[in-house]
Amino acid sequence: MRIWFKLWKNNHLLKDTVITNDSDDTRTHKIFDALDQVCYEFDLSKPIWLDATIAEFKHRGKARFSQDNFVETIDFDYLEIHVIEE
């Protein structure tokens, strides 16, 4: 599985990275592990999966984490997660 993470501010891409996980773990665990890795790499607090975020991710295979998803104040518009290969 490959998951692409992008950090956006004012319609400009600030950072991006692709996390690859070829383990035999479940899809959900792979996604959570990748999110943990990217939060460490980008020095972010972990976002909260709101119902709207979960629905968007299930429907489109990608989702955006905005200020509503973070407890701390963020200095970007949103973090986008996109599954590019399963």
N, C-alpha and C positions, 0 to 999 in steps of 0.2 A: 504494500500500500504506500502511495506517495501522497502527501498532503502539502499544499502550498499555502504559506502564511504571508500576508501582505499588510503592512502598516501604512495607513493613508492619512494625509493631512492636506486640506485645501485642494483636493483632487490631484495631489502629487504623491507618488509612491516614495515613502521614506526608507523603508527596509523591506526585504522579502527573503524568504528561505524556504527550502523544500525539505521536509522531514520524511525519511524513508523508514518503513518498518516491515520487515519480511518475516516476523515471528509468526508462530501459530496461535497467537492470542486472538481474542474476539475483536470484531470491528470496533466496538465501543471502547475497549481497553486501548487499542491502537490510537484512536482519536484522542482520548484523554492523555495518554503518554506523550503524543506529539505536541499537544497543547502545553503540557508541563515543560517539555523541552524548549519550545519556542518562547515561553514566558521567561524561562531562565536565560536564554540567549539574548532576548530583547530587554531584559531587566524589567519585567512587568509583573504586576500582581495577577493572580489567576482570575479570569472573568467568571461570572455566574451565568449558567445556562438558563435563560428565561424561557417561558413557554413559547414565545414568538420566535426566539432564536432556534429552539429545537424544531419547531414546525418548519421554519425556513430551511434548516439543514436537512431534514428528512425529505422535503419536497425537491430541493434544488441541488443538494450535495455541497452546498456552500452556505456560509452565514457570516454576518457581521456582528462584532462585539463593539458596541459604542459605550459612551459614558454610563448609560443605564446598567450595563453589565459589570461595571467595575465599582468596587467600594471606594477606592482611592481616586483622586482626580487624575485624569490622563491628559497628556500634552499632544494628543493626536486625535483625529476624528473617529477612526474605527480600525479595528483589527479584523481582517477578513481571513476566513479559513475556507479552503476549497480542496476537495478530494479530487485529484487529477488522475489517479490510477488505483484500482483495487486489486 
